[in-house]
Amino acid sequence: MSLTPDLWWPPAVLALALFVDAAMSLHPPKFIRDCLSPRTHINTSSAAYCL
């Protein structure tokens, strides 16, 4: 048994990141949907954050 305390928050942060990633893969936010959708017209407002 070690005398150093186990931190609870690093696994909790990783679990939260995994949950958010899974939720965003099921229903991507609008700015990601705009970047991934086929370009039928150029939208200058959304082109600023699409690479």
Secondary structure, DSSP 8 states (H G I E B T S, - for coil): --SS---SHHHHHHHHHHHHHHHHHHS--HHHHHHHS--SS--HHHHTS--
